[in-house]
Amino acid sequence: MAFASAVDLASEVTAASAFGMIGAGFSSSQELKGYLQAVRTKLNISEHAPVPIGIGFIGWILDKTESSDDPRIENILKEKPVAIWFAFGVDLGKYIAQVRTFDAKRDHKTIIFVIVNSVEGALQAANEWKVDVIVAQGIEAGGHGGSEAPPLLSLLQAILHAIPNGPLIVAAGGVSTGSQIAALLTMGAAGVVLGTRFLFTTECTYPPEKKEVLIKANLNSTTRSLAFDEVGRTMGWPPKHDGRAITNNIIHDMQEGLDVRERLARFDASVASGDTSRLIVWAGVGVGLTQKITSVADVVMELSNDLISALKSASGLIV
């Protein structure tokens, strides 16, 4: 959620007793430090205490930034976020090791999340990288992920079977309701990650025109493709990775057989004219389960209430 979640959304999620994340995306170290300092202020966190949110880094972007004159990881670790999230790189292990080395020199220990799309990836994260939390991301997820990932229910079950003892395993991909969370927890997930559901909030940084697209979407409104990244000029993803977003003229242009140059011309013309038929709106398949914009606090309360209700109802199945 690098283009949708910033200070207000992450802070309000944490304030509501969940755990907020900010996607680093292409932000500079100074920008990211500013976000963390703003979260400190909003949540009234003292200067030397850990900041109760996570910062999410994309591996292939780190491959560029960490050898630049503005390396991100060490600068952000100095601000003491509670967690760091790594995803989508060919060698995430070296960045995990960097965090562990930095933390070895101080009392604060950063919780490390890593997103995986296969059992093999989960085993590497658990046994080689020794991460704290494995995020099992199914093919239903919005934004980016493994293009060959299994559906979440199958992937989660397989990872739980392969790693009965080890890091916490949380579920991600297409989750939008409390009853879905209940189902995943009863399967054995230690927690659940939601992204798309929080796009439908006043705190989400998506502009109004993108939120209008979300409200009108249904369960068949998304497509996985690199076409969105090609016109958005965000290519660099590892092999067998792509992104899920709302289907629109970006996909139709590709289906017409237009080459990248022609599709870029159409995309740029749409941006220049204010045409909304080629907006890049990252979202998962659960986008069709929500039709209104509310506050983060209301979303967390609704999810919590529905979760508890579903668990209570399920208990009645046991005779």
GUROVO-539367 format. One record per residue (C-alpha): residue number from 0; x, y, z. Coordinates in Angstrom, 3 decimals, always signed. Last residue first. Layout:
// GUROVO-539367
{pos:NUM xx:X yy:Y zz:Z} $
...
// end
This chain:
// GUROVO-539367
{pos:318 xx:-22.297 yy:-30.705 zz:+19.647} $
{pos:317 xx:-19.883 yy:-28.254 zz:+18.014} $
{pos:316 xx:-21.581 yy:-26.168 zz:+15.340} $
{pos:315 xx:-22.608 yy:-23.636 zz:+17.983} $
{pos:314 xx:-18.994 yy:-22.574 zz:+18.342} $
{pos:313 xx:-19.163 yy:-21.259 zz:+14.788} $
{pos:312 xx:-21.745 yy:-18.652 zz:+15.759} $
{pos:311 xx:-19.530 yy:-17.321 zz:+18.534} $
{pos:310 xx:-16.555 yy:-17.158 zz:+16.177} $
{pos:309 xx:-18.604 yy:-15.347 zz:+13.546} $
{pos:308 xx:-19.933 yy:-12.793 zz:+16.046} $
{pos:307 xx:-16.450 yy:-12.116 zz:+17.399} $
{pos:306 xx:-15.085 yy:-11.544 zz:+13.897} $
{pos:305 xx:-18.045 yy:-9.378 zz:+12.915} $
{pos:304 xx:-17.521 yy:-7.152 zz:+15.954} $
{pos:303 xx:-13.783 yy:-6.872 zz:+15.349} $
{pos:302 xx:-14.172 yy:-6.150 zz:+11.646} $
{pos:301 xx:-16.790 yy:-3.482 zz:+12.336} $
{pos:300 xx:-14.655 yy:-1.877 zz:+15.045} $
{pos:299 xx:-11.585 yy:-1.868 zz:+12.794} $
{pos:298 xx:-13.569 yy:-0.308 zz:+9.959} $
{pos:297 xx:-15.157 yy:+2.318 zz:+12.224} $
{pos:296 xx:-11.775 yy:+3.374 zz:+13.589} $
{pos:295 xx:-10.372 yy:+3.578 zz:+10.058} $
{pos:294 xx:-13.151 yy:+5.998 zz:+9.142} $
{pos:293 xx:-15.809 yy:+5.249 zz:+6.551} $
{pos:292 xx:-16.072 yy:+5.075 zz:+2.756} $
{pos:291 xx:-18.825 yy:+2.865 zz:+1.380} $
{pos:290 xx:-19.441 yy:-0.113 zz:-0.906} $
{pos:289 xx:-17.371 yy:-2.974 zz:+0.504} $
{pos:288 xx:-17.387 yy:-6.653 zz:-0.530} $
{pos:287 xx:-16.466 yy:-5.985 zz:-4.147} $
{pos:286 xx:-12.895 yy:-5.013 zz:-3.264} $
{pos:285 xx:-12.298 yy:-8.507 zz:-1.868} $
{pos:284 xx:-10.581 yy:-9.450 zz:-5.127} $
{pos:283 xx:-7.633 yy:-7.214 zz:-4.228} $
{pos:282 xx:-7.032 yy:-3.587 zz:-5.111} $
{pos:281 xx:-4.472 yy:-1.338 zz:-6.815} $
{pos:280 xx:-6.165 yy:+1.530 zz:-8.626} $
{pos:279 xx:-4.112 yy:+2.709 zz:-11.592} $
{pos:278 xx:-6.392 yy:+5.212 zz:-13.305} $
{pos:277 xx:-6.849 yy:+4.647 zz:-17.041} $
{pos:276 xx:-10.527 yy:+5.508 zz:-17.564} $
{pos:275 xx:-10.235 yy:+8.536 zz:-15.274} $
{pos:274 xx:-9.556 yy:+11.100 zz:-18.034} $
{pos:273 xx:-8.001 yy:+14.153 zz:-16.377} $
{pos:272 xx:-6.625 yy:+15.385 zz:-19.691} $
{pos:271 xx:-2.920 yy:+15.050 zz:-18.855} $
{pos:270 xx:-3.355 yy:+11.713 zz:-17.099} $
{pos:269 xx:-5.372 yy:+10.309 zz:-19.984} $
{pos:268 xx:-2.786 yy:+11.509 zz:-22.509} $
{pos:267 xx:-0.033 yy:+9.877 zz:-20.468} $
{pos:266 xx:-1.916 yy:+6.565 zz:-20.475} $
{pos:265 xx:-2.585 yy:+6.714 zz:-24.215} $
{pos:264 xx:+1.053 yy:+7.468 zz:-25.000} $
{pos:263 xx:+2.238 yy:+4.767 zz:-22.596} $
{pos:262 xx:-0.001 yy:+2.247 zz:-24.335} $
{pos:261 xx:+1.470 yy:+3.153 zz:-27.728} $
{pos:260 xx:+5.048 yy:+2.784 zz:-26.481} $
{pos:259 xx:+4.221 yy:-0.452 zz:-24.686} $
{pos:258 xx:+2.831 yy:-2.109 zz:-27.804} $
{pos:257 xx:-0.879 yy:-2.145 zz:-28.591} $
{pos:256 xx:-2.442 yy:-5.572 zz:-29.044} $
{pos:255 xx:-6.008 yy:-4.493 zz:-28.368} $
{pos:254 xx:-5.829 yy:-6.582 zz:-25.201} $
{pos:253 xx:-3.068 yy:-4.287 zz:-23.947} $
{pos:252 xx:-5.238 yy:-1.227 zz:-24.520} $
{pos:251 xx:-8.140 yy:-2.988 zz:-22.787} $
{pos:250 xx:-5.951 yy:-3.617 zz:-19.766} $
{pos:249 xx:-5.047 yy:+0.038 zz:-19.339} $
{pos:248 xx:-8.632 yy:+0.852 zz:-20.343} $
{pos:247 xx:-9.929 yy:-0.543 zz:-17.043} $
{pos:246 xx:-9.581 yy:-3.532 zz:-14.728} $
{pos:245 xx:-9.049 yy:-2.533 zz:-11.093} $
{pos:244 xx:-5.639 yy:-3.654 zz:-9.857} $
{pos:243 xx:-3.653 yy:-6.820 zz:-9.172} $
{pos:242 xx:+0.118 yy:-6.710 zz:-9.633} $
{pos:241 xx:+2.825 yy:-8.954 zz:-11.073} $
{pos:240 xx:+5.523 yy:-11.334 zz:-9.906} $
{pos:239 xx:+6.899 yy:-14.472 zz:-11.586} $
{pos:238 xx:+10.375 yy:-12.995 zz:-12.061} $
{pos:237 xx:+11.272 yy:-10.126 zz:-9.729} $
{pos:236 xx:+9.595 yy:-6.738 zz:-10.182} $
{pos:235 xx:+11.512 yy:-3.902 zz:-11.798} $
{pos:234 xx:+8.794 yy:-1.991 zz:-13.635} $
{pos:233 xx:+7.212 yy:+1.031 zz:-11.993} $
{pos:232 xx:+6.713 yy:+3.238 zz:-15.044} $
{pos:231 xx:+2.974 yy:+3.564 zz:-14.473} $
{pos:230 xx:+2.365 yy:+2.428 zz:-18.054} $
{pos:229 xx:+4.431 yy:-0.732 zz:-17.607} $
{pos:228 xx:+3.391 yy:-1.153 zz:-13.991} $
{pos:227 xx:-0.309 yy:-1.395 zz:-14.868} $
{pos:226 xx:+0.443 yy:-3.745 zz:-17.774} $
{pos:225 xx:+2.265 yy:-6.063 zz:-15.379} $
{pos:224 xx:-0.997 yy:-7.928 zz:-14.966} $
{pos:223 xx:-3.457 yy:-9.334 zz:-12.426} $
{pos:222 xx:-7.011 yy:-8.169 zz:-13.057} $
{pos:221 xx:-9.730 yy:-6.809 zz:-10.801} $
{pos:220 xx:-13.433 yy:-6.033 zz:-11.246} $
{pos:219 xx:-14.915 yy:-9.510 zz:-10.884} $
{pos:218 xx:-15.880 yy:-9.207 zz:-7.194} $
{pos:217 xx:-17.492 yy:-5.830 zz:-7.799} $
{pos:216 xx:-16.197 yy:-2.283 zz:-8.150} $
{pos:215 xx:-18.344 yy:+0.885 zz:-7.954} $
{pos:214 xx:-17.035 yy:+1.868 zz:-4.519} $
{pos:213 xx:-13.445 yy:+1.272 zz:-5.607} $
{pos:212 xx:-13.787 yy:+3.477 zz:-8.681} $
{pos:211 xx:-15.205 yy:+6.263 zz:-6.510} $
{pos:210 xx:-12.219 yy:+5.861 zz:-4.178} $
{pos:209 xx:-9.940 yy:+6.409 zz:-7.160} $
{pos:208 xx:-11.745 yy:+9.636 zz:-8.117} $
{pos:207 xx:-11.635 yy:+10.859 zz:-4.523} $
{pos:206 xx:-7.819 yy:+10.682 zz:-4.288} $
{pos:205 xx:-6.181 yy:+7.635 zz:-2.631} $
{pos:204 xx:-4.488 yy:+8.766 zz:+0.581} $
{pos:203 xx:-6.519 yy:+6.460 zz:+2.814} $
{pos:202 xx:-7.609 yy:+8.295 zz:+5.991} $
{pos:201 xx:-11.237 yy:+8.679 zz:+4.875} $
{pos:200 xx:-11.404 yy:+4.939 zz:+4.528} $
{pos:199 xx:-12.307 yy:+2.459 zz:+1.790} $
{pos:198 xx:-8.648 yy:+1.766 zz:+0.958} $
{pos:197 xx:-8.562 yy:+0.085 zz:+4.357} $
{pos:196 xx:-10.391 yy:-2.991 zz:+3.065} $
{pos:195 xx:-7.843 yy:-3.308 zz:+0.259} $
{pos:194 xx:-4.962 yy:-3.884 zz:+2.660} $
{pos:193 xx:-5.810 yy:-6.436 zz:+5.325} $
{pos:192 xx:-3.285 yy:-8.700 zz:+7.036} $
{pos:191 xx:-4.524 yy:-11.525 zz:+9.274} $
{pos:190 xx:-3.222 yy:-13.059 zz:+12.481} $
{pos:189 xx:-1.730 yy:-16.171 zz:+14.026} $
{pos:188 xx:-3.255 yy:-18.289 zz:+11.267} $
{pos:187 xx:-4.364 yy:-21.693 zz:+12.505} $
{pos:186 xx:-7.360 yy:-22.610 zz:+10.360} $
{pos:185 xx:-9.606 yy:-21.131 zz:+13.054} $
{pos:184 xx:-7.820 yy:-17.815 zz:+12.587} $
{pos:183 xx:-8.423 yy:-17.914 zz:+8.840} $
{pos:182 xx:-12.136 yy:-18.571 zz:+9.244} $
{pos:181 xx:-12.520 yy:-15.815 zz:+11.825} $
{pos:180 xx:-10.745 yy:-13.334 zz:+9.554} $
{pos:179 xx:-13.150 yy:-14.239 zz:+6.754} $
{pos:178 xx:-16.058 yy:-13.654 zz:+9.139} $
{pos:177 xx:-14.632 yy:-10.261 zz:+10.063} $
{pos:176 xx:-14.640 yy:-9.138 zz:+6.455} $
{pos:175 xx:-12.219 yy:-7.909 zz:+3.774} $
{pos:174 xx:-9.602 yy:-10.594 zz:+3.146} $
{pos:173 xx:-8.608 yy:-10.901 zz:-0.519} $
{pos:172 xx:-5.000 yy:-11.840 zz:+0.185} $
{pos:171 xx:-3.088 yy:-12.049 zz:+3.425} $
{pos:170 xx:-2.675 yy:-14.613 zz:+6.221} $
{pos:169 xx:-0.329 yy:-14.530 zz:+9.195} $
{pos:168 xx:+2.227 yy:-17.132 zz:+10.247} $
{pos:167 xx:+4.148 yy:-16.525 zz:+13.470} $
{pos:166 xx:+7.643 yy:-17.902 zz:+13.184} $
{pos:165 xx:+8.464 yy:-21.494 zz:+14.140} $
{pos:164 xx:+6.580 yy:-24.667 zz:+14.945} $
{pos:163 xx:+4.150 yy:-26.443 zz:+12.622} $
{pos:162 xx:+6.045 yy:-25.155 zz:+9.564} $
{pos:161 xx:+5.194 yy:-27.397 zz:+6.583} $
{pos:160 xx:+1.590 yy:-27.987 zz:+7.697} $
{pos:159 xx:+1.021 yy:-24.296 zz:+8.434} $
{pos:158 xx:+2.553 yy:-23.466 zz:+5.049} $
{pos:157 xx:+0.259 yy:-25.877 zz:+3.204} $
{pos:156 xx:-2.874 yy:-24.662 zz:+4.968} $
{pos:155 xx:-1.990 yy:-21.027 zz:+4.287} $
{pos:154 xx:-1.354 yy:-21.682 zz:+0.597} $
{pos:153 xx:-4.605 yy:-23.612 zz:+0.127} $
{pos:152 xx:-6.776 yy:-21.004 zz:+1.847} $
{pos:151 xx:-4.910 yy:-18.125 zz:+0.192} $
{pos:150 xx:-5.294 yy:-19.239 zz:-3.423} $
{pos:149 xx:-1.999 yy:-20.467 zz:-4.849} $
{pos:148 xx:+0.722 yy:-17.989 zz:-5.846} $
{pos:147 xx:+1.771 yy:-18.157 zz:-9.497} $
{pos:146 xx:+1.860 yy:-14.404 zz:-10.170} $
{pos:145 xx:+3.568 yy:-13.843 zz:-6.831} $
{pos:144 xx:+2.616 yy:-10.531 zz:-5.319} $
{pos:143 xx:+1.830 yy:-6.907 zz:-6.025} $
{pos:142 xx:-1.182 yy:-4.769 zz:-5.340} $
{pos:141 xx:-4.327 yy:-6.590 zz:-4.371} $
{pos:140 xx:-4.209 yy:-10.076 zz:-2.953} $
{pos:139 xx:-6.314 yy:-12.918 zz:-4.381} $
{pos:138 xx:-3.215 yy:-14.931 zz:-5.379} $
{pos:137 xx:-2.560 yy:-15.705 zz:-1.740} $
{pos:136 xx:-0.051 yy:-14.024 zz:+0.554} $
{pos:135 xx:+1.309 yy:-16.015 zz:+3.506} $
{pos:134 xx:+2.973 yy:-13.349 zz:+5.662} $
{pos:133 xx:+5.708 yy:-14.975 zz:+7.738} $
{pos:132 xx:+6.493 yy:-13.233 zz:+11.025} $
{pos:131 xx:+9.638 yy:-13.259 zz:+13.158} $
{pos:130 xx:+12.167 yy:-14.039 zz:+10.451} $
{pos:129 xx:+14.868 yy:-16.658 zz:+10.916} $
{pos:128 xx:+16.386 yy:-15.986 zz:+7.463} $
{pos:127 xx:+17.419 yy:-19.543 zz:+6.693} $
{pos:126 xx:+14.837 yy:-21.691 zz:+8.498} $
{pos:125 xx:+11.712 yy:-19.562 zz:+8.649} $
{pos:124 xx:+12.075 yy:-17.343 zz:+5.578} $
{pos:123 xx:+13.481 yy:-20.206 zz:+3.520} $
{pos:122 xx:+10.638 yy:-22.489 zz:+4.595} $
{pos:121 xx:+8.075 yy:-19.805 zz:+3.738} $
{pos:120 xx:+9.551 yy:-19.290 zz:+0.286} $
{pos:119 xx:+9.402 yy:-23.007 zz:-0.412} $
{pos:118 xx:+5.801 yy:-23.155 zz:+0.805} $
{pos:117 xx:+4.899 yy:-20.459 zz:-1.707} $
{pos:116 xx:+3.822 yy:-16.828 zz:-2.003} $
{pos:115 xx:+5.876 yy:-15.277 zz:+0.784} $
{pos:114 xx:+5.835 yy:-11.887 zz:+2.550} $
{pos:113 xx:+8.469 yy:-11.250 zz:+5.176} $
{pos:112 xx:+7.855 yy:-9.570 zz:+8.539} $
{pos:111 xx:+10.745 yy:-8.660 zz:+10.836} $
{pos:110 xx:+10.116 yy:-7.432 zz:+14.385} $
{pos:109 xx:+12.854 yy:-4.949 zz:+15.272} $
{pos:108 xx:+14.775 yy:-5.545 zz:+18.487} $
{pos:107 xx:+15.434 yy:-2.507 zz:+20.675} $
{pos:106 xx:+18.285 yy:-3.076 zz:+23.146} $
{pos:105 xx:+21.113 yy:-1.936 zz:+20.902} $
{pos:104 xx:+24.163 yy:-3.152 zz:+18.944} $
{pos:103 xx:+22.603 yy:-6.449 zz:+17.849} $
{pos:102 xx:+19.776 yy:-4.419 zz:+16.310} $
{pos:101 xx:+22.008 yy:-3.179 zz:+13.495} $
{pos:100 xx:+23.266 yy:-6.663 zz:+12.712} $
{pos:99 xx:+19.732 yy:-8.080 zz:+12.749} $
{pos:98 xx:+18.496 yy:-5.362 zz:+10.395} $
{pos:97 xx:+21.360 yy:-5.944 zz:+7.964} $
{pos:96 xx:+20.763 yy:-9.690 zz:+8.071} $
{pos:95 xx:+17.164 yy:-9.088 zz:+6.987} $
{pos:94 xx:+18.482 yy:-6.960 zz:+4.141} $
{pos:93 xx:+20.861 yy:-9.689 zz:+2.989} $
{pos:92 xx:+18.101 yy:-12.287 zz:+3.187} $
{pos:91 xx:+15.836 yy:-10.375 zz:+0.839} $
{pos:90 xx:+17.835 yy:-11.614 zz:-2.127} $
{pos:89 xx:+15.650 yy:-11.812 zz:-5.267} $
{pos:88 xx:+13.220 yy:-9.216 zz:-3.969} $
{pos:87 xx:+9.473 yy:-8.880 zz:-3.561} $
{pos:86 xx:+8.725 yy:-8.196 zz:+0.092} $
{pos:85 xx:+10.226 yy:-7.030 zz:+3.382} $
{pos:84 xx:+8.253 yy:-5.667 zz:+6.354} $
{pos:83 xx:+10.021 yy:-3.843 zz:+9.193} $
{pos:82 xx:+8.508 yy:-3.676 zz:+12.664} $
{pos:81 xx:+8.385 yy:-1.681 zz:+15.894} $
{pos:80 xx:+9.774 yy:+1.385 zz:+14.127} $
{pos:79 xx:+12.838 yy:+2.584 zz:+16.020} $
{pos:78 xx:+13.824 yy:+5.870 zz:+14.296} $
{pos:77 xx:+17.409 yy:+4.655 zz:+13.910} $
{pos:76 xx:+16.033 yy:+1.688 zz:+11.969} $
{pos:75 xx:+14.832 yy:+4.125 zz:+9.318} $
{pos:74 xx:+18.276 yy:+5.521 zz:+8.568} $
{pos:73 xx:+19.777 yy:+2.031 zz:+8.569} $
{pos:72 xx:+17.234 yy:+0.727 zz:+6.069} $
{pos:71 xx:+16.937 yy:+3.623 zz:+3.625} $
{pos:70 xx:+20.297 yy:+4.203 zz:+1.974} $
{pos:69 xx:+20.490 yy:+7.741 zz:+0.565} $
{pos:68 xx:+23.817 yy:+8.127 zz:-1.267} $
{pos:67 xx:+22.904 yy:+5.056 zz:-3.303} $
{pos:66 xx:+23.865 yy:+1.401 zz:-2.778} $
{pos:65 xx:+20.911 yy:+0.812 zz:-0.467} $
{pos:64 xx:+18.546 yy:+2.657 zz:-2.819} $
{pos:63 xx:+18.739 yy:+0.526 zz:-5.950} $
{pos:62 xx:+18.584 yy:-2.988 zz:-4.509} $
{pos:61 xx:+16.179 yy:-1.529 zz:-1.940} $
{pos:60 xx:+13.736 yy:-0.902 zz:-4.785} $
{pos:59 xx:+14.022 yy:-4.543 zz:-5.839} $
{pos:58 xx:+13.351 yy:-5.687 zz:-2.294} $
{pos:57 xx:+10.252 yy:-3.663 zz:-1.539} $
{pos:56 xx:+10.214 yy:-2.191 zz:+1.971} $
{pos:55 xx:+7.282 yy:-1.940 zz:+4.387} $
{pos:54 xx:+7.581 yy:+0.207 zz:+7.506} $
{pos:53 xx:+5.775 yy:-1.028 zz:+10.612} $
{pos:52 xx:+3.857 yy:+0.814 zz:+13.313} $
{pos:51 xx:+4.159 yy:+1.250 zz:+17.067} $
{pos:50 xx:+7.080 yy:+3.745 zz:+17.100} $
{pos:49 xx:+9.647 yy:+2.480 zz:+19.603} $
{pos:48 xx:+10.284 yy:+4.784 zz:+22.588} $
{pos:47 xx:+13.123 yy:+7.323 zz:+22.555} $
{pos:46 xx:+11.160 yy:+10.442 zz:+21.625} $
{pos:45 xx:+8.014 yy:+9.620 zz:+23.564} $
{pos:44 xx:+4.939 yy:+8.386 zz:+21.702} $
{pos:43 xx:+1.899 yy:+10.695 zz:+21.735} $
{pos:42 xx:+0.094 yy:+8.744 zz:+19.024} $
{pos:41 xx:-0.169 yy:+11.701 zz:+16.635} $
{pos:40 xx:+3.285 yy:+13.029 zz:+17.548} $
{pos:39 xx:+5.078 yy:+9.722 zz:+17.228} $
{pos:38 xx:+3.233 yy:+9.094 zz:+13.957} $
{pos:37 xx:+4.538 yy:+12.422 zz:+12.665} $
{pos:36 xx:+8.091 yy:+11.411 zz:+13.593} $
{pos:35 xx:+7.633 yy:+8.169 zz:+11.709} $
{pos:34 xx:+6.337 yy:+9.938 zz:+8.611} $
{pos:33 xx:+9.164 yy:+12.482 zz:+8.735} $
{pos:32 xx:+11.694 yy:+9.670 zz:+8.969} $
{pos:31 xx:+10.124 yy:+8.197 zz:+5.838} $
{pos:30 xx:+10.371 yy:+11.494 zz:+3.971} $
{pos:29 xx:+13.980 yy:+12.004 zz:+5.009} $
{pos:28 xx:+14.884 yy:+8.455 zz:+4.026} $
{pos:27 xx:+13.410 yy:+9.069 zz:+0.583} $
{pos:26 xx:+10.092 yy:+7.606 zz:-0.529} $
{pos:25 xx:+10.108 yy:+5.198 zz:-3.492} $
{pos:24 xx:+7.701 yy:+2.719 zz:-1.924} $
{pos:23 xx:+8.033 yy:+2.927 zz:+1.851} $
{pos:22 xx:+4.679 yy:+1.299 zz:+2.579} $
{pos:21 xx:+3.382 yy:+2.444 zz:+5.940} $
{pos:20 xx:+1.954 yy:-0.166 zz:+8.292} $
{pos:19 xx:-0.559 yy:-0.021 zz:+11.123} $
{pos:18 xx:-1.148 yy:-2.615 zz:+13.822} $
{pos:17 xx:-4.625 yy:-3.133 zz:+15.345} $
{pos:16 xx:-5.709 yy:-1.561 zz:+18.631} $
{pos:15 xx:-7.715 yy:+1.313 zz:+17.061} $
{pos:14 xx:-4.776 yy:+3.662 zz:+17.663} $
{pos:13 xx:-2.649 yy:+1.333 zz:+15.540} $
{pos:12 xx:-5.056 yy:+1.582 zz:+12.618} $
{pos:11 xx:-5.367 yy:+5.342 zz:+13.195} $
{pos:10 xx:-1.632 yy:+5.845 zz:+13.024} $
{pos:9 xx:-1.243 yy:+3.815 zz:+9.841} $
{pos:8 xx:-4.045 yy:+5.669 zz:+8.066} $
{pos:7 xx:-3.004 yy:+9.158 zz:+9.188} $
{pos:6 xx:+0.720 yy:+8.748 zz:+8.568} $
{pos:5 xx:+0.696 yy:+7.157 zz:+5.125} $
{pos:4 xx:-1.166 yy:+4.408 zz:+3.337} $
{pos:3 xx:-2.417 yy:+4.532 zz:-0.251} $
{pos:2 xx:+0.563 yy:+4.775 zz:-2.607} $
{pos:1 xx:+2.850 yy:+2.342 zz:-0.775} $
{pos:0 xx:+0.000 yy:+0.000 zz:+0.000} $
// end
